[in-house]
Amino acid sequence: MGISNATDRKSRLPGKTRRGRQKTDTAQTDEKRESILRAAEALFAEQGYANTTLEQVAQRLGVTKPFVYYYFHNKQEIFETLSWTPAVACFTCMDFAPDDPRPAHQKVCEGIGRLIRATLAHYPSAFFPYREPQVYRPEYLAAQKKLASHFYDRLCALLEEGRRSGHFEFEETRITALAACSLPGFLYNWYRPDGRLNAEELVQTLTPLAWRVLGLRRVRKRPPGA
C-alpha cells in the first residue's frame, strides 16, 4: 500500500527470528505457511483466539499437528503473523516516494483511501487487534505502537502542510487525524463482507466522509498574506 524504504524491515514479525523448525523459505513452504494462516484466520474469526487450538487448525487442513509446528512455534505466533501483515499495510498508507511532487492534500486524500481499502482487504485479520488486544506479546505491541506513530507523524505533517496551503481547515492536528482514522478503525464493529455494499463501494462511501472530518475544503482558502 504505502511506499517506504522501511517496509521490508517492517514486514517481518517483531521479536521472531525463524518460524517453527523451518529454516529456509521456498515457494512451496510459503504456500504451506499460507494455507496454515488462512485456516487459522477463519477459526480465529469464527470462535476467537482462546477457543481455537492448533489441533483444530490441523484438522481443518487435513494434516498433523507436527506439520503446523514445522512452520510456526505456537498459536500466538500464527495470530500475531496474521495481525502484523494488515498492520504494515495500514500504517504505511501515508508513505510516499520522496520525489512525489503532489501537494500535501492530494497525498492525504489518497492515503486515507489506501487506509480504508487496506483495512477491508485484510478482513478479518485487520480486526483482530480490536477484538482481542490481550493476546499480543509486549514486544509485538511496542512494534505496533512504533508503526502507528510512524503513520500518524506522516499524516499530521501532511495535514499541517495542507492547512498552510489553504486546503484543510481544522484546529487540533493530532485529534483531527485520530478522528478521521477512527472511521476505518470502527469497521470491526459492523463490517460484513456480504453486506449491502461491496468493499470498493464502501471505500468510495467512507473516504469522502473521512475527508470531511479532516476539514478538506472544496474551495481552497487563501493563506494569510497571500
Secondary structure, 3 states (H helix, E strand, C coil): CCCCCCHHHHCCCCCCCCCCCCCCCCHHHHHHHHHHHHHHHHHHHHHCCCCCCHHHHHHHHCCCHHHHHHHCCCHHHHHHHHHHHHHHHHHCCCCCCCCCCCCHHHHHHHHHHHHHHHHHHCCCHHHHHHHCHHHCCHHHHHHHHHHHHHHHHHHHHHHHHHHHCCCECCCCHHHHHHHHHHHHHHHHHCCCCCCCCCHHHHHHHHHHHHHHHCCECCCCCCCCCC
